[in-house]
C-alpha cells in the first residue's frame, strides 16, 4: 500500500500485469490493428478470386500469405480484441452497436471457422470443400462492411468517418 499525501488514505499499488483489468479493458477499445488486419485479409482474399485471374505464381504466393496470416497473426490479434470486446455486447446502452456487434461476431466465427476448415481440408472439389469456400467468401463480404459501419466513428479509414461537427 502507498500513502496518498494529499488525502492521507492508503490506496493499492497498481502492479503491471499482463492480465490486469486495466490492460484488458484498454484492449477492448484498441481496434486499429485488428481492423487493419481484417481489411488486409479481405483484400488478400479478394485478389485470389477466380474472375480476377492473377498469374499462377502470384496466386500461390498470395494464398500462402493469406493462409499463414489468417492462421497466426489474425487469429491472435483478432482473438484478443474480440474476447476483450465481448463484454461490450451486453454492457453497451447503444442497441445499434449491440446488434451490429453480435452479427459481426457470428460472421467472424463463420469466416474464421470456414477458413480453418479450408486451411486443413482445402477445396478438393467435393461438396464440403465447395461449401466451406462459399461460406468463407460470402461471410467475408458481409463481415467487412458491417464491421466498417459498426465502427464508423472510430474506423482507421479516416475518409469514411462522419464529420465531428454533428
C-alpha positions, 0 to 999 in steps of 0.5 A: 500500500502507498500513502496518498499525501494529499488525502492521507488514505492508503490506496493499492499499488497498481502492479503491471500485469499482463492480465490486469483489468486495466490492460484488458479493458484498454484492449477492448477499445484498441481496434486499429490493428485488428481492423487493419488486419481484417481489411488486409485479409479481405483484400488478400482474399479478394485478389485470389478470386477466380474472375480476377485471374492473377498469374499462377505464381502470384496466386500461390504466393498470395494464398500462402500469405493469406493462409499463414496470416489468417492462421497466426497473426489474425487469429491472435490479434483478432482473438484478443480484441474480440474476447476483450470486446465481448463484454461490450455486447451486453454492457453497451446502452447503444442497441445499434452497436449491440446488434451490429456487434453480435452479427459481426461476431457470428460472421467472424466465427463463420469466416474464421471457422470456414477458413480453418476448415479450408486451411486443413481440408482445402477445396478438393472439389467435393461438396464440403470443400465447395461449401466451406469456400462459399461460406468463407467468401460470402461471410467475408463480404458481409463481415467487412462492411458491417464491421466498417459501419459498426465502427464508423466513428472510430474506423482507421479509414479516416475518409469514411468517418462522419464529420465531428461537427454533428 
